[in-house]
Amino acid sequence: MVAVAHPLVTEAIRKAAVAWVAPADRHARQPAGPARALWCMPAEGALWVVTGPGEQDAPGLAEAERALVTLRGDHGGQVVTWPAKVTRVEPGSQAWTEVVPQLAGKRLNAPADAAALVARWAAECTVLTLTPAREPVAAGPTLPDTALAEPPRARGKVR
């Protein structure tokens, strides 16, 4: 984790329940694909997300070293975009034991209780932390003044 994150990033992380995340190039300056809305949980100065079978689809994120994370403010609009270091949380690690049960407790419409969910995630899914890596790339006056809406993705098989 970084010693001190930008105050706006710290506050936005603290309030986050959803983040728009795009895997990024190794310098975290350009997205490597479209951003996906992912539910998340703030803990230990980072955002925690889970992806994999039966969970949210985040192509390329589990293999990425960096990502660009966009968070919304109290008004519902974009407030900051920041580069993140992507770290896989290993099942059985101290971080897994301390935080992943909390993450499972936040999972809406969970198909099982938290303990069963944690066990399934260990076997089939990937839990990641998104930790601030540098200063924001967009905040305040550098935020875009146009809509960033993307056209809907083509219909296809739901993962």
C-alpha positions in Angstrom: 0.0 0.0 0.0 1.1 3.6 -0.5 2.1 5.5 2.6 -0.3 8.4 1.9 -3.0 8.4 -0.8 -4.5 11.6 -2.2 -7.2 12.8 0.3 -9.9 12.7 -2.4 -9.0 9.1 -3.3 -9.0 8.1 0.4 -12.4 9.6 1.0 -13.9 8.2 -2.2 -12.6 4.7 -1.3 -14.0 5.0 2.1 -17.5 5.6 0.7 -17.3 3.2 -2.3 -19.8 0.4 -2.9 -19.3 0.3 -6.6 -16.3 1.2 -8.8 -15.7 1.4 -12.5 -12.5 -0.6 -13.1 -10.5 -1.1 -16.3 -7.3 -3.1 -16.5 -4.6 -0.8 -17.6 -1.2 -0.8 -19.2 1.8 -1.3 -17.0 2.1 2.4 -16.2 -1.7 2.6 -15.5 -2.1 5.5 -17.9 -4.3 3.9 -20.5 -7.1 1.4 -20.1 -6.5 -2.0 -21.7 -10.3 -2.5 -22.1 -13.6 -1.0 -21.1 -14.3 -0.2 -17.5 -16.7 -2.5 -15.8 -18.9 -1.5 -12.9 -17.9 -3.8 -10.0 -19.3 -4.0 -6.5 -16.5 -3.6 -4.0 -15.7 -3.1 -0.3 -13.3 -0.6 1.1 -10.8 -2.0 3.7 -7.3 -1.3 4.7 -7.0 1.7 2.3 -7.9 -0.3 -0.8 -11.0 -1.6 -2.6 -11.6 -5.3 -2.5 -13.4 -7.1 -5.4 -14.2 -10.6 -6.3 -14.4 -12.0 -9.8 -14.9 -15.4 -11.3 -17.5 -18.1 -11.9 -20.8 -17.1 -10.4 -19.5 -13.6 -9.5 -18.9 -10.4 -11.5 -17.2 -10.5 -14.8 -14.0 -8.4 -15.0 -12.1 -9.6 -18.1 -8.3 -9.2 -17.7 -8.4 -7.8 -14.2 -7.2 -10.9 -12.4 -4.1 -11.0 -14.7 -3.5 -7.2 -14.6 -0.8 -5.5 -12.5 -2.5 -2.1 -12.8 -6.0 -0.7 -13.3 -7.7 2.6 -13.6 -10.5 3.0 -11.0 -13.2 5.6 -11.2 -15.4 6.4 -8.2 -18.5 8.5 -7.8 -19.2 11.2 -5.3 -22.2 11.9 -3.1 -23.9 13.5 -6.1 -23.7 10.2 -8.1 -21.3 11.5 -10.7 -17.7 10.8 -11.3 -15.5 12.4 -8.7 -12.0 10.8 -9.2 -10.1 8.4 -11.4 -6.9 7.0 -10.0 -4.3 4.4 -11.0 -4.3 1.3 -8.8 -2.0 -1.6 -8.1 -3.9 -4.9 -8.5 -3.0 -7.6 -6.0 -4.4 -11.1 -5.8 -5.3 -12.1 -2.2 -4.2 -15.7 -1.7 -6.6 -18.0 0.1 -5.3 -18.8 3.6 -3.2 -15.6 3.8 -3.6 -13.3 6.8 -5.4 -10.7 4.5 -7.8 -13.5 3.3 -8.6 -14.7 6.8 -9.1 -11.1 8.1 -11.0 -9.4 5.3 -12.6 -11.9 2.9 -15.3 -13.0 5.3 -16.3 -9.4 5.6 -16.4 -9.2 1.8 -18.6 -12.3 1.7 -20.9 -10.6 4.2 -21.3 -7.7 1.8 -22.3 -9.9 -1.1 -25.9 -9.1 -2.1 -28.1 -12.0 -2.9 -25.4 -14.5 -2.0 -26.2 -18.1 -3.1 -24.9 -19.4 0.2 -23.9 -18.3 3.7 -20.7 -16.4 4.1 -18.5 -19.4 5.1 -19.6 -21.4 2.1 -19.1 -18.3 -0.1 -15.6 -17.9 1.2 -14.8 -21.5 0.5 -16.2 -21.3 -3.1 -14.2 -18.2 -3.7 -11.0 -19.9 -2.5 -11.7 -22.8 -4.9 -13.1 -21.0 -8.0 -12.7 -17.2 -7.9 -10.2 -14.5 -7.5 -10.2 -11.9 -4.8 -8.3 -8.7 -5.6 -7.2 -5.5 -3.9 -7.1 -2.2 -5.8 -4.6 0.0 -3.9 -3.9 3.6 -4.9 -0.6 3.7 -6.8 -0.2 7.3 -7.7 -2.0 10.7 -7.8 -5.4 10.8 -9.5 -5.4 11.1 -13.3 -8.8 12.9 -13.2 -10.2 14.9 -10.3 -11.8 18.4 -9.9 -11.0 20.6 -12.9 -9.5 17.8 -14.9 -12.7 15.7 -14.9 -14.2 15.4 -18.4 -17.2 17.7 -19.0 -18.9 15.4 -21.4 -20.8 12.2 -20.8 -18.7 9.1 -20.6 -21.5 6.7 -21.4 -20.6 3.8 -23.6 -23.0 2.1 -25.9 -24.4 -1.2 -24.6 -22.3 -4.2 -25.2 -23.6 -6.7 -27.8 -26.1 -9.2 -26.5 -24.5 -12.5 -25.9 -24.1 -15.3 -23.5 -24.2 -14.1 -19.9 -21.3 -15.2 -17.8 
